[in-house]
């Protein structure tokens, strides 16, 4: 089975009165994934008693810092390629790409800034927001499909993505050795399925183990799940960022995404252990206030002793109350 983009990388590419108007599928899918994640986030925040508007505010700041972080991360590990280029060329995401780990760093910084400024609990908000990254990443990865990028090495499984010659990296641009019908691992699809499955699993854990989870657990589970998946998927790619600053299969260097993914995975496991080993602060005990007596409308089986009779206004029987200790010993001339 062959996967191939039904259209080019552009949703539309127009020229209106001499002004070029072009919108890429990549950008539409990234923004669309972020908006869907934000909508789910508003529901998660509301269930915890927070104003859903906080989610949209963090999303707006996170998009700005996330894109900046993703581009800075990419350029840092591809610096030999950009060392002699202009600043405008270097910061333009169209000239190269973005790195998801940099976007994650930018998003964390945005959440930290916003929660501190608005006096919100940072760790609890990470529990709310980080699982949503899996939604945004699952949808955004399809932008790589339309750009014919982020693919893996050739596969013989009978299922893969076909890549045009102009989008192939060496040595796979050798059309004699790798003809036009060569199929490559659709790593964008693997990661998309991994992420959306992870979101479902994390939501199931949150629902089933609600009484056992502690603040910070959901954020750590995200780190474990995404780190594990990205590690094995990155090993299939042919366009990885490498520690030597030269992208590709990293034959003489380490893949930076795998290093970071291992840190996320083991950091998440260690964090979970520490989080559940620490003693929780004692619950403050508030003094009980005596409850207001409530009338008992049910008849009592116990006989009432030493009780003064109460007048029955509906009865014709005249009841004379006992004299008060401080009253005169003469009988009351006006009985009820």
NORRA-V23373 format. One record per pair of residues at least 6 apart in sequence whose ideal C-beta (glycine too) atoms are under 7 Angstrom apart, sorted by sequence separation. I is the first residue (numbers start at 1). J is the second residue. If there is no record, write none. Layout:
i->I j->J
i->I j->J
This chain:
i->46 j->52
i->89 j->95
i->115 j->121
i->144 j->150
i->172 j->178
i->234 j->240
i->241 j->247
i->242 j->248
i->14 j->21
i->45 j->52
i->75 j->82
i->115 j->122
i->206 j->213
i->240 j->247
i->82 j->90
i->165 j->173
i->239 j->247
i->240 j->248
i->242 j->250
i->244 j->252
i->311 j->319
i->13 j->22
i->45 j->54
i->239 j->248
i->240 j->249
i->244 j->253
i->42 j->52
i->45 j->55
i->112 j->122
i->115 j->125
i->151 j->161
i->165 j->175
i->238 j->248
i->240 j->250
i->243 j->253
i->309 j->319
i->12 j->23
i->111 j->122
i->238 j->249
i->242 j->253
i->243 j->254
i->10 j->22
i->11 j->23
i->151 j->163
i->206 j->218
i->242 j->254
i->10 j->23
i->11 j->24
i->42 j->55
i->242 j->255
i->243 j->256
i->10 j->24
i->11 j->25
i->41 j->55
i->111 j->125
i->242 j->256
i->9 j->24
i->75 j->90
i->111 j->126
i->148 j->163
i->240 j->255
i->241 j->256
i->320 j->335
i->9 j->25
i->148 j->164
i->202 j->218
i->205 j->221
i->241 j->257
i->9 j->26
i->11 j->28
i->38 j->55
i->240 j->257
i->318 j->335
i->319 j->336
i->38 j->56
i->78 j->96
i->111 j->129
i->149 j->167
i->318 j->336
i->148 j->167
i->202 j->221
i->71 j->91
i->202 j->222
i->38 j->59
i->162 j->183
i->163 j->184
i->234 j->255
i->71 j->93
i->74 j->96
i->161 j->183
i->74 j->97
i->160 j->183
i->161 j->184
i->202 j->225
i->234 j->257
i->235 j->258
i->74 j->98
i->154 j->178
i->160 j->184
i->234 j->258
i->34 j->59
i->74 j->99
i->160 j->185
i->161 j->186
i->311 j->336
i->73 j->99
i->160 j->186
i->71 j->98
i->198 j->225
i->230 j->257
i->231 j->258
i->234 j->261
i->70 j->98
i->73 j->101
i->74 j->102
i->154 j->182
i->155 j->183
i->198 j->226
i->34 j->63
i->70 j->99
i->73 j->102
i->104 j->133
i->154 j->183
i->155 j->184
i->70 j->100
i->72 j->102
i->154 j->184
i->155 j->185
i->231 j->261
i->67 j->98
i->153 j->184
i->198 j->229
i->230 j->261
i->231 j->262
i->70 j->102
i->73 j->105
i->152 j->184
i->153 j->185
i->69 j->102
i->70 j->103
i->151 j->184
i->152 j->185
i->69 j->103
i->151 j->185
i->227 j->261
i->231 j->265
i->151 j->186
i->152 j->187
i->194 j->229
i->227 j->262
i->67 j->103
i->69 j->105
i->70 j->106
i->151 j->187
i->66 j->103
i->69 j->106
i->100 j->137
i->150 j->187
i->227 j->264
i->228 j->265
i->68 j->106
i->150 j->188
i->191 j->229
i->226 j->264
i->227 j->265
i->194 j->233
i->66 j->106
i->65 j->106
i->66 j->107
i->223 j->264
i->224 j->265
i->227 j->268
i->65 j->107
i->191 j->233
i->145 j->188
i->190 j->233
i->65 j->109
i->66 j->110
i->144 j->188
i->223 j->267
i->224 j->268
i->62 j->107
i->65 j->110
i->223 j->268
i->224 j->269
i->142 j->188
i->187 j->233
i->141 j->188
i->221 j->268
i->62 j->110
i->220 j->268
i->61 j->110
i->62 j->111
i->187 j->236
i->141 j->191
i->142 j->192
i->187 j->237
i->141 j->192
i->185 j->236
i->220 j->271
i->58 j->110
i->61 j->113
i->220 j->272
i->58 j->111
i->61 j->114
i->138 j->192
i->217 j->272
i->220 j->275
i->58 j->114
i->57 j->114
i->138 j->195
i->137 j->195
i->138 j->196
i->217 j->275
i->216 j->275
i->134 j->195
i->214 j->275
i->134 j->196
i->214 j->276
i->54 j->118
i->134 j->198
i->135 j->199
i->134 j->199
i->54 j->120
i->172 j->238
i->131 j->199
i->169 j->238
i->169 j->239
i->58 j->129
i->131 j->202
i->169 j->248
i->48 j->128
i->45 j->128
i->153 j->236
i->44 j->128
i->152 j->236
i->152 j->237
i->153 j->238
i->152 j->238
i->41 j->128
i->131 j->218
i->150 j->237
i->151 j->238
i->41 j->129
i->127 j->215
i->130 j->218
i->134 j->222
i->127 j->216
i->130 j->219
i->133 j->222
i->150 j->239
i->149 j->239
i->41 j->132
i->124 j->215
i->127 j->218
i->131 j->222
i->40 j->132
i->123 j->215
i->127 j->219
i->130 j->222
i->134 j->226
i->123 j->216
i->126 j->219
i->37 j->132
i->40 j->135
i->37 j->135
i->36 j->135
i->37 j->136
i->33 j->135
i->34 j->136
i->33 j->136
i->36 j->139
i->33 j->139
i->32 j->139
i->33 j->140
i->29 j->139
i->30 j->140
i->29 j->140
i->29 j->142
i->30 j->143
i->29 j->143
i->26 j->143
i->25 j->143
i->26 j->146
i->25 j->146
i->26 j->147
i->9 j->146
i->9 j->147
i->5 j->145
i->5 j->146
i->99 j->241
i->5 j->148
i->101 j->257
i->1 j->158
i->3 j->160
i->4 j->161
i->1 j->159
i->3 j->161
i->4 j->162
i->3 j->162
i->101 j->260
i->2 j->162
i->78 j->241
i->77 j->241
i->80 j->245
i->79 j->245
i->80 j->246
i->74 j->241
i->78 j->245
i->77 j->245
i->78 j->247
i->77 j->256
i->2 j->183
i->3 j->186
